[in-house]
Amino acid sequence: MANEKDRLVQDQPAEIPTEQGPLAVYKGAQPPAPAWFEAAVATPYTTAFVECEGARIHYQSWGDRTKPGLLLVHGNGAHAHWWDFVAPYLTEDYHVVAMTFSGMGDSDWREHYKMETFAKEELAVCEAAGLFAHAEKPIIVAHSFGGFVTMLTGAEYGEKFGGIVIVDTPVNPPDRERRGPPPVRGGKVYPTLEAALARFRLAPPQPCENHYIMDYIARWSLQKKPIPDDVGDGWAWKFDPSIWRRFSVERPERELLTETRCRIALFKGDKSILWQPDVRDYMRDLLNRQVPFIEIPEARHHVMLDQPLAFVAALRTLLQEWQHSTSDRVVAGR
């Protein structure tokens, strides 16, 4: 289904610009960061891997394993460390786990990528991290492309979860113009860390005032790699640059959204270029306007980068409401 594949990678730019990104001005130095951020990313976590259909999948865990589970899922080309400054704020009520899809971050690459395999990776991480062992079913919070995967997980395996939160993942109306997969970029080895950081930018392109967050995730997005035709090492991005040439999907996202078999909530950035009013209305109509719909003010597509504390506050409020409603149902059923 070529058109479906086109829609699912629509949050990528038509072309990736070659000019330097906003981190270039720091010349490899770390931008100043507020105390809350420094404390959050210094919070201890454990790192582990689980095998899923022949690939090692990376995940991280914060907090008490005896608490209910919360799985955090990243977007296209990203990784678990996009949640390092969010996860610690959720551990009072949850055992928090952030995962990395295959072909991205520290997880293995594959010969072929399928949406169904990404969904199985979510299940494998939940199982390995013990999230299914708790009496309360785990919840998934997923950003961008991860939201499409999580819609499939909710449709196919929703009975295993207490709910899913979809963050700025647009399901477009049928008449919305579709773009094809982005041109293949990546694989380049930069001679220095400074040169690589200077090229880092967000996709889709957007301004982000929080350069300290961009710098943090950029550093975790890079790895040392030999420079071709050279004796030294340089820096390259960790993601598989040809992932979308070897990717397939079978079910339309409209179908997945309406067939989700657990609670669902929709988050969006107030200034996101992906969620125009017609997209918002279309998604809410598909769900009969019966689900929470939360807009984060002054946030664009990368909600947790633009307004991290506002995002955390809104998410905690929703999750607490869901926990209380679950407790009420358990008490009523006794």
N, C-alpha and C positions, 0 to 999 in steps of 0.2 A: 504494500500500500504506500506508494511513493508520496502521495499527498499528505497522508498521516505523518509520515516521517518528516516532511517539510514543516508541518505545524509544530512538531515537538522540538525542533531546533530553532524555532523562530526567534528566541530570545538572544540570538547571536547577531553581530553586525554583518551587513552585507559584505563589507570589506574591513579588514583590520588596518588602521592607519599606521604609517611607519614612523611618525614623529615620536619624540620622547614623551613619556607620561609624566604625571605630576610629581613623582618621586625623584625625578632627575635633579631637581634643585638641591636635594640633600646630599648629593654626591656620595652615596653609599652610607651615610650616617643615618641613625634612627631619628625620626621626627619626635619632638617632645610629646609625651602622652600624659593624660591626667592620672591622678592617683588611683581612681577606681579601676581603670583599665590595667594598670601595672599590677594591682592586687589580684584582679581576676585571672590574668594569664599566668600569675605565679601560683595559683591554686593547684595542688598536686592532683594528678590523675594517673590512671594506669593505661598502658598501651598493650594491645593484644591483636592477634590475627585469627581468623577462622577460614577454613577452606570451603569454597562453594563452587561446585562444578569445575574443579581443576584450577581455580585461582585463589590466591591468598587475599583475604579482604581485611583491611586495617580498620580497627575501631579503638576508641578511647572511652574510659569510664570515670565518672566523678561520683562521689558520695557513697551513701549507705546502700549496700546491695539488698537489705531487707525492706527497702521502701519500694513503692510501685515504680515501674519502669517508664522512661521517657526516651525515645529515640529521636535524635536530631539528624536531619538529612540535608546535604548540601546540593548546590546546583551544578550546572554544566562546567566542567573543567576545574571545579573547586575540590575541596577535601574537608576532612573532619576538623581541621584547625580553624576553619571559619567560625566555629562555635566556641572556641576556647574562652572568649570573653563574655559569652552568654551563659554557658552551662553552669558555672559556679553559682549564679543567681537563682538556679532552679533546684538546687540540691536539698533545700529545706524540706521539700515535699516528695522529691523523686530521686531514684537512682538514675542518673543521666548518662546516656551513651551517645556518642557521635561517631558516625561511620564514614568510610570512604568507598565510593563505587569503584569497581574494576576499571582500569584504564585511566585512573586519576590518582593524584596524591601518592601515597605509599602502598596502594593496592597493586596487585599484578595486572598486567595488560592481557588481553585476550586476542585470539585470531578473529573472532566474530563477537559482536555485542548484540544482545536482544533485550528489549524492555522487560520481557518475562524473567530473564536472568537477573536483571537489576532488582526486581521484586523479590526473587529468591535470596538475593544477597541481604536484603533487609530482614527477611525471616531468619537467615543463618546467624546474623549478628544478634538479633533478639534472643535466639536460642542459646548461643554461646555465652552471652553476657548474663543469662539467667532472668531475662525480663519476662519470659513466659512462666517462670516458676512461681511468681507472686500471685496471690489470690485475686488481685486487681489487675485487669488486663492493661498492657502497655499502651501508650499513646505515641503517635508519630507526629513530629513537626518537620515539615519539608519545604525547602525554598526552591523556586524556579523549576528547572528541569526535574529536580528531586520530587516536586509536587506531582508531575505526571506519573513518575514511577509509583508514588504512594497512592495515587488514584487507582492504579492497577492493583496494588496490594490490598487496598480497601475493597475493591470489587471482587477479587479472587479469594482473599483470606480475611475479610473484615470481621468474621466471628472471633478471630484471635486478638482483636484490638479494642480498646476502649474508646478510641476516636482518632481522627487525623486532622491536623491543622495544615492547610495549604497556604503557603506564603508567596504571594505575587506570581502565581502560575496561571496564565490566562488560557481559558478555553474559548477560542474565537467563534463568532457566529459563522455559519456555513458560507456566507457571502463575503467574508473578509479575505482580502488578497493574501496569498501565501507566499512565503519566500523559501527558497531551497536551502540546503545545508550550506554553512559558511565555507569559503575556500580554504583549502588545507594550508595551515600555517603552523609553525612550530618545528621542533627538531634542531633549531639553531643553537649553537653553543657560543655563549658570550665569553669573552676573555676574562672578565672580572665580575665580581658580585655587583659592583657599582653599575656596570654597563647593563646587566640583566635587570636590576631594579628600576633603572631609568626607562626601560621598555614596558614595565608593568602598567596595565590599564584594565578597566572593568569592561565587561561585555554583557549587555549592550552598553555603548559609550554613555557615560553620565559623569557629571561632577560629583565629587565626594570631599567634603571639607575635612573629614577625619583621616588625615594622611597617616597618622600613627597606626590606624587599623589596616589601611592598605599596605603599609610597609610590613606589618606583622604577617599578614596572610601571604604577601609576596615572598617573603623569606622562606616560609614553609612550603611554597610552591616550587622551589628551586632545588636542584641537586647538582653535585659536582659530576662532571663528565669530561672525558678526554676531548681535546680540541682536534678536529680532523686535520691531518697533515701537520701536526705539531707535537712537540714532546711534552707539553704541559696539559693541565686540567683547566677547564672553564666551568661555566654554569649553564644549565639547561632546565627548561620547564619539565615538571614530572608527568604531565598528562600525555596521553597517546595522541599525537597530532592527526592521526588518520582514523580516529574512532568513528566519525560520522560517515566515512566511506564504507564502514563494515558494520553498520547498525541497522537493525530491523525492528519493526513494531507491527502488531497485528490488529489490535483493537482500537477504535477511535476514542479519543479522550472524552468526547461528549457522553458516550456510552459508559465509560468508566466512572465519570462523575455522578451520573444518575444511578448507577448500580452499586455504589459504595455501601457496604453492609455494616457500617458503624457510624457513630456520630462524626460530623464534619463541621469545620469552621473555616472561613475564608479571611485571610489577611491580605492587605495590599498597601503599597506605598501611595500616599496621597498624590504624589507627583510622578508616579510610574508611567513611562511612555508605553508600556505594554497593556495597561488596563485603561482603555478609553471607555467612555460611558456606555457605549453599545456592548462592550465585552462584559462590563460589570452587570448590566441589566440582563444580558443573555445567560450568564452563569447563575444569577439569582433566580431567574425564571426557571432554569433547568431544575433547580432545587426547591421550587415552589416558595422561595423566599422564607423558608422555614429554618435557616441555619444562621449562626452568628456571622456577621460581615463587619470586619473591623478595618478601618483605614488609619494608618499611622501618619500624623501630620508631618509635613516637611521631609518625608522619606520618598526616595525614588525606588527603582526596582530592587536594589540591594538594601533592603529594609534594615537589616541588622547592622550594616556598616554605616548607613546614613543617620539613623536614630536608634542606637542600640539600647539606651536606657528606657526610652518610650516603648520600644518593642518588648523589652523584658517586662515592663509594668503591665502592658496589655495582655501579654501571654500568661503571666502569673495569675492575673484576674480571671481569665477564661479557664485556666486549668483548675483553679480553686473552685470555681463554680461547678465544673464538671465533677470534681471529686466530691463536693457536697451533694450533688444530685445523685451520684452513685451510692453514697452512704445512705441517703434517704430511701432509695429503692431497696437496699439491703435490709434496712430496719423495717420498712413496710412489708417486706416479704417474710419476715420472721413470724 
